[in-house]
Amino acid sequence: MYQKEQLSGNNLNAHDIDYEIFGEEMQYVEIELDPDEGVIAEAGSFMMMDEGIKMETIFGDGSQNDTGFLGKVFGAGKRLLTGESLFMTAFYNTLTGKRKVSFASPYPGKIVAIDLLEYKGKFICQKDAFLCAAKGVSVGIEFSKKLGRGLFGGEGFIMQKLEGDGLTFVHAGGTLAKKVLQRGETLRVDTGCIVGFTQDINYDIEFVGGIKNTVFGGEGLFFAKLEGPGVVYIQSLPFSRLAGRVLQSVPRGGKSKGEGSILGGLGDLLDGDNRF
């Protein structure tokens, strides 16, 4: 399964790129670059590239407007606040003819193509969701203006903002849900399950409430309240949840938990691994 689209338009600041998305559970996106076209990406997302693609480490937010030393420092500083590297990687087609470069998702899920022109030039996403974008797209931070988000928002406090007029690609863990909210319509979501949303969405943090919910609920004390109008992308498997389950399954002291055995943990006693 794959999809292919082309961003059309005149006098665009971002490069006009084509792409294909391959795979089901572990997807990758293949970007097709014309001569002198480029794409920016987070470090570690690169998968493969054709001959003639030049890779360059850049200092700043990746936009074409971060010229000058101070502009680059400011762009890099914004990325540092989100916990990302000061540097990004740019890939350019330096030869004649079309060349391709591919970027892979970091864990099972879906890659989503976001056309910033459709969303008034701005899309807000979780800081770990951004994968790559057309050269010219700015990758910055979206500060919360409400105290509640900062104190209790967790993963949703400092988010990234993608600005420009080109294509950008974000990654969602597990299964992806796209919700189109009408004006005044609300959706309550686990803060880690938010992939991103359009700039008109009103985003806030709410207390779950209730003694039983607070003490025994097991779902956290707070959730995100999203109010339309706008578009929201939700993921079923945030990385924090995946990492937590993996850590829970790691045997303590390096010993097996007896999974797959009828006797379970008793089998460890019988095979002599335990000492008294």
Number of C-alpha atoms within 10 A of each C-alpha: 7 11 10 11 11 12 15 11 10 6 6 13 16 21 21 23 21 18 21 17 22 18 13 13 15 16 20 22 24 20 23 21 25 20 15 14 20 26 27 27 23 18 15 13 17 18 13 12 18 13 12 17 22 14 15 12 13 15 20 28 28 26 21 14 15 19 12 8 11 11 15 20 17 16 25 24 19 20 22 15 15 18 11 16 15 18 19 22 19 22 24 22 24 18 14 10 10 16 20 20 22 19 22 21 23 18 17 18 22 23 26 19 19 17 20 20 18 12 18 14 16 21 24 23 24 26 23 20 24 25 23 29 29 29 26 25 28 26 27 26 23 19 13 16 10 12 12 14 21 17 10 19 21 14 18 26 24 20 22 25 22 26 21 25 26 27 26 26 19 20 28 30 25 19 13 19 13 13 14 13 17 13 12 11 12 16 13 15 15 20 23 21 24 24 29 26 25 22 17 16 21 15 19 23 25 15 14 15 10 10 9 9 13 15 11 9 12 9 12 14 15 20 22 23 18 23 21 20 18 19 20 22 18 23 22 18 19 22 20 12 14 14 10 10 11 10 11 9 10 12 11 10 6 7 11 15 16 14 10 7 11 9 12 13 13 12 16 16 13 10 8 8 10 9 5 3
